[in-house]
């Protein structure tokens, strides 16, 4: 299924990368249609974000009021609004019925259940998930977000609920060719726009040519057809792709990352200490109970079964 999906999405990859997923009013179905994915275009529609922000930097974003997104405020309105981008298995992806599933979706549902409210999970462009929280259109973002310093300028980040490394993914036949940082000089290296890998690439491989695409499946598609030499991606997702896509391998090229930033956190509005403290308490409980590991294993198995 992954190979079929990749072939179908490849045609739209360059156009989407130029558009930079800036359409804040696009639903998940509309975005999938633009990518040429028939499977995703059959997904159920999701809530539409109202912000017109264009990046996770916070520039031009009108900040919302943290008081409207406290634990008490969320319980009063009866709904937890969470933004994500469902193209990042096993963290978040669409099942055969168009539902957002994966580790992050399980975490979001557990948080909603503990609050005693309904979950409204919004599947939008990745470079919008944080901006929607800033603007006050969502209570939190759970989208495989790394708690790096740049992101912390825009939102507050929870304790990490998942920890993992980063790597460089190449074609197996090119393992020897691309085995050192110097081998990427002048080469196209793909990654997801606005993801932490974009920053890591600029810092650690400044002489590589960044190819920024809306999601990692399109990055893998570009790698397969030779539009790029490598893909910067987290190690777990790389291993997931290697299970379902022939001919991929993790290069020996090292990717350094601060241990305090080497994982995923929940983003809440800047200054919303009430919700942040509550989320951190829940994450600690889920870890102690082994639930996060359980959800992660379930997500991996489901993604593999779907060929993602």
N, C-alpha and C positions, 0 to 999 in steps of 0.2 A: 504493500500500500504506500509506503514511504517513497519508493522509486516512482510510482505512478504520480503521487502528489508532487514530487520534485519536478517531474517533466511538465506537469500542468502549470506549475507556478513560475517556471523559468522565464517564460515569455514576458511576464509582467514585472520581472525583478528590477530591471534597469529603470523602467518608468516609475516604479514605486520608490526606488532609491532617490530619484530626482525630486519626486514630490515630497519626500521626507515625512510621509504619514502626517502631514500637517492638518488634515481635515478634522477638526474637532467635533464636527457633527456627524461623522460617519459611524454607522452601526457596524457590528462585527460582520454581518452578512455583506454589507456594501464593501468593506475592506477586503473580504475574501474574494468577492467578485472581481475587484480590481486586480487581485493577484492571480486570477484565473483558476481558482480552486473550486471545482464543482461540489466537492464534498463539504467544504466549509460554507459554501453559499446556501446550503440547505439548512444551516444552523438556525435555531430559534433566535429571533431578534432580541437584543439586549438594550438596556437603558442608554439613552443618548446623552453624552456630557454637554454641558452648556457653555463651558469656558472656551474662549478664543485664544488661549495661550498657545505658544508654539514650541516650547522647550521645557526641560526640567530645570533650567537655570533659575527660574523665577522672574526673569526680566519681563516686564510688561504684565505680570500676573497681579490682579487685584486680590489681596489677601482676604480670606474669609475671617469669621469671628470664631475663635476657639470655643467660646461659651456655647456655641450651637452644635458642638461635636463632642461634648463631654459624655461620660457614661450615662448620666441622668438624662441628658438631652436626647441621646440615641434611643434610650428606653422609652422616652416620652413620645417620640415620633413613631416608634414601633418597627423601624427598619435600619439595618446596618448597611451603608453604601460602601462598597469596596471596588476599587479600580484594579484592573489587571490587563495583561495582553496574552491571550491564550495561544501562543505559538512557541512554547518553551517547555516541552516535555522533558522530564516528568513533573516539573513544577506546576505548569498550567497548560492545558490543551483542551481541545474540543472532543467529546466522545461522538459516537455515531449518531446520536440524536441532537447534537449541537449544544450540549451542556458543557459548561466549563468544569473540568475535573483536574485532578492532580494534587500534589502536596499542598500548594497554596490555597486551592479551593477547599480542601479538607480543613485547613487551618481557619479559613474565613468562616466556614460553616460552624465550626466549633465555637468560635468567638461569638457568632450571632446567637447560637444556642445558649451559651452562658449568659448572654445579655437578655435572653428571653424575647428576642425580636426576629423578624424575617431577614433573610439575606438578599440584598440586591447587588449582584456582582456584575460590574460593567466591563465588557471586553472591548478595549479601545486600543489605539496606537500606543506603542510603548513610550514614545517621547511625550505622551500626554498624561500618563498615569499619576505622576507626581504633581503636575500642574493642576490637575483637577482637585487634589487634596488642598493645595495652596489656595485655590480660588474658593474653597468652601463648598464645592459641588459633590464631594465625597468625604466620608469619615476617615478612610484610610486607604492606602495602596498596598497590595500584597502581590508582587509581581517579580519575584526573584531579584529584589533590589539589594545591591551591595551598599552597606553603610559607610561610604567614603566621605571624605571631608567636603568635597564639592557638593554632594547631595545634601549634606547636613546644613548647608547654608540656606537651603530652601525649606526643609522640613525637619522634624525630629524623627530619629530612627530608634526603633526598639532594640532590645538585646537580640542577638542572632538566634534564629530558630533552626537554621541549617548552616553547616560549615563545610567548606570545600575549596579546592584549588582551581587554578586556571591553566590552560594549556594552548598549544598551537596544533591544530589538526591539519593534516596534509593527506594527499593521495599516497597509498602504501608504496606505489612504484617510485615515489619521489622522496622517500624517507632519507636516503643518503644525500640527495641533492639539497634538501632543506633541513639541515641538521644543526645549524649555528645561527645566531642572530645576524651575522654578516651575510648569510645566504639570502636573507629577505630584503636586502638593500635594493631599492628600485622595483621590487615586486609588489603586485597587488595583494593585499591581505584584507579579507572580508571579515566583518563583524556586524552586530546589530547596532543601529544608530541609537545614540543616547545611552547605551549600556556601559557598564564599567570598563568593558574591554576596549571601548573607543579611547578612553583616557589612558589605559595601560599601554595601548599600542603607541600613542603619541609620546609617552614617556620612555618606553623601553625599546621601541623600534621606530624612531623618528624618520629614518630614511626609507621605510617601507611606504607604499602608496595605499592609504586607507580606502577600502570599498565599503561604504556604509549602506546597509540594506535594512528593510523594516523588520525582518525576523531571521532566525537562524536557519530554518529550512531553505530559505532563498540563498543564504550564504553557502550551504552545502551544495545546492544546485549549481552555483557559480563555480565552486571548486571542482565539481565533477566535469564540467564542460571546459575548464581551463581558463575561465575569466579571472581567476585569482590563484595564487600559489598556495595559500594557506587560509585558515579560518581561526581567529582568536575566539575562544569559547571556554566555558567552565568545564572542568574535567568530567563531571557526572553526565552532562548533556553530550559531551563528545563520546563517551562510552556508550550512551544510549543510541546515538546515531550509528556507531560502529556495529551495534547488534543488528541493525536493520538495513544498512546501506553497505554494499560490498565495496572493498577497495580503499577504506579509510584507515588511517593510523595516526597515533599521537606522536608528534615529533619530539626529538631530544632537546629542542630549543626551550630553555627555561623561561618561565614567566614568574616574576617575583610579585608578591602581594603582601601587604601588611596583614598579620594574623588577625588584627582587630577589624579588618575589612574583608576577610576571606570567607564570606558567607552571605546569607540573606536575612534581611530584617523587614519589619513592618514600618511603613511611613505614616506619620500622622501630622496634622497641622503644627507649624512652629508655635511653641508656647502652650500646646495642649498637654500639659503634664498630667492632668487627671486621666485622660485616655491612655497616655503613654505608660503611666505607672500600672494601670489596670492590665494592659496588654502584656507588659513584662511579667506580671504575676501569673497570668494565664500561660505564657510560654514556659515559665519555670515549672509550672504544674504539669503541662503536657510532656515536657522532657522527663520529669521524674516518673511519670506514669508510663513512659515508653510509647506514647501515642504518636509523637512526631516520627519516630522510626517506623512505626506500623503504617502510618499514612504514606510515608515515603516508599516503603516496599510495595504497598498496594498500587501506588502511582506508577512505579517502574514496571510492574507486571502488566498493568492495563495499557501503558504506552507500548510495551513490547508486543502485546497481543494485537494491538491496532497497527503495528508496523511503523511506529513513530520513533 
